[in-house]
């Protein structure tokens, strides 16, 4: 986004949201894959708690009553949904508390949302506008037609340069290198692309971002025209990221920053802090969006949720700009999970990630150098794996312990039970 300092892309509509709200800088999805991440956002639960670790799975009926659409509908909101659902149906079916106003189509979504916004409303509404793009980078990288129209290619010299962390770093896990290896039906194409291919890929990605930004602007204009902007909380986020050429990685699933770290902006014009950037709080959009929306809707979610409402942060600029550390009530770490599912051409590799204020720890379930530790303050591109240096053993063990406690607390059998067929084997010296 240009509001985040990216000079290769122009996002005036997203910037408008940031100008009237708070942009959170350290936000992570719960799982860098569409269905698990989206299931989290609509339940406030981790994917493993839902039993979802791939794109072909649905939210269990036992969790349906507590889905966001159902509880907001019960609280008196008109809940409507347009665009991509993908949990696992590509367009939203019945049973989730929403009325569908648009199928999976970036061509029609904004217009259908505008039509809904402009109609008379006799009760508050909760509208989800779920755009596909910039996800069409998947089709672009597979040399397939783009579903929502083409983008113009340009000469290589007009494409963005390669990222500073373009190289594959030393001591990268063997599991990641294996996932990068070309094979039939795999969507991970990193080893088959030339330097110039990567530059065109980055150009295409940014043009897709601009394409969806234009559609977002249409919805913002409709809110302005109907004098609803000051009555409406706007939440902008994404279900996962894309490799964007870092570490010669395209696509998702990997636990590097480009795939797991996502944008999130919350705006309520003239009601919450405006044009501020929060760099202090570790946010999980899959866990924290749910209680935040419920908090503003007056729904009590104090029992049983892993996430936290962002309302106190949004309404207190002193918390956001305080140069110290976040208050004691906020989390000091978060966890992201992944599996390179066979349905997307992966090998079934399982991984877990722990992010703390300064460090990031990653562990995969097999292979050489399966642990990674990065100092994100000094090495934001994740190029130096500190897990292989003995002087960082204390930091490494601290993060192993955090993951062990998390897996025990949330009953994450993929990483806490050796007897489970998909479990992570224990790290030497640690019991998880």
C-alpha positions, 0 to 999 in steps of 0.5 A, a space after each residue: 500500500 502507498 500509505 505504508 510507504 510503498 512507492 511501486 504502487 498507488 492505493 488512494 482508496 486504501 489510503 483514504 481509510 488509513 487517513 481516518 483511522 488506525 493502520 496496524 503495522 504488526 498484523 498476522 493471519 492465523 494461517 497463510 491459506 484462504 480457507 483456514 484463515 477465513 474460517 478464523 476470521 468468522 469464528 475467532 478461533 485458530 484453524 486447528 481448533 476448527 479442524 481446518 488445515 486445507 482449502 476443501 474443508 468447512 466450518 463444523 455445524 457445532 461452531 455455526 451458531 457462534 459464527 460472526 454472521 449468525 451472532 450479529 443477525 441475532 443481535 439485530 443486524 442486517 448481515 449481507 455478504 458479497 464476493 469470495 467466501 471460500 470456506 470452502 464454497 467459493 460463494 457463500 451458501 446459506 447457514 452462515 447468518 448472511 444474505 448473499 448480495 453478490 456471487 464470487 465476482 470482482 466485476 459485480 461486487 462493488 456495484 452490488 454493495 453500492 446498491 445495498 448501501 443506497 437502499 433504505 435501512 431500518 436497522 444497522 447493517 454488517 456488510 462484507 465486501 470480499 474481493 478476490 484480487 490481488 489473488 489473481 497473481 496465482 493465475 498470472 504466475 500459472 500463465 492462465 487468463 485473469 478472471 477479472 480482466 487483463 493487466 497491461 505488461 510493460 518492458 522489464 526496465 519499467 518493472 519493480 526491482 527485485 526485493 532486498 531479500 530476493 536471495 535464498 538465505 543460508 540455512 533455509 529449512 530443507 522442507 521449504 527448499 523441497 516445496 520450492 522444487 518444481 513438480 506437476 500441479 504445484 503452485 510453488 514456482 520459485 525455482 523455475 523463474 528468472 530474475 526478469 520473470 520475478 520483476 514482471 511478477 512483482 509488476 503484475 501483483 502491484 497492478 492487481 492491488 491497484 485494480 482492487 483499490 479502485 473497486 474499494 473506492 467506489 464503496 467508500 464513495 457510496 458511503 460518503 454520498 449516503 452520509 453514512 461514513 461517520 456512522 460506519 466502522 470500516 475494517 480493511 484486511 486480507 486473509 494472507 499474503 503472497 511471497 512477492 519474490 522474497 526468498 524467491 518464493 511465490 504464493 502463500 503457505 510459507 511462514 515468511 513475513 510476506 505470506 503471514 503478515 497482512 494489512 489491517 486498517 480500522 476507521 470510524 471517521 471522527 470517532 476513533 483516532 485518525 491517521 495513526 500507525 500502531 507499531 506496538 501491538 501484535 495483532 492476529 486478524 483471525 482472532 482479533 477482528 471477531 471480538 472487536 466487531 462484537 465489542 462495538 456491536 455490544 455483544 459480550 465475548 469475554 468467555 472463551 476467545 483467544 482474541 482481544 478487542 481492539 476497541 480500547 486501542 482504537 479509542 486511545 491515541 495515547 496507547 498507540 503513540 506511547 513509545 513504551 511497550 504495550 500494556 500488560 493486558 495485551 499479548 506478548 506473542 502470537 502463533 501462526 500455523 501452516 500446512 503445504 496441502 496436497 491440493 495446492 501442490 504441496 508435500 504436506 509439510 507442517 509448520 508453526 510460527 511464534 512472533 514476539 516483539 523482537 523475534 520470530 521463531 519458525 519450526 517445520 515437521 521434517 528436514 535439516 535446519 527445520 528451525 528458524 529464528 530471526 531478529 526482525 528489528 535488525 533483519 526484517 527481511 529474514 535473511 540470517 537464521 539465528 537458530 544455528 548460533 549457540 549464543 542464541 540458545 536462550 532466545 531459541 528455548 524461550 520461543 520453543 517454550 512459548 510454542 509448547 505452552 500455546 499448543 498445550 493451551 489450545 490442544 494443537 495436536 499437530 505440534 504437541 502430541 508425538 503420537 499424532 500422525 501429523 505432529 511436529 517431532 520434539 526439538 532436542 531439549 524441549 518436550 513439545 
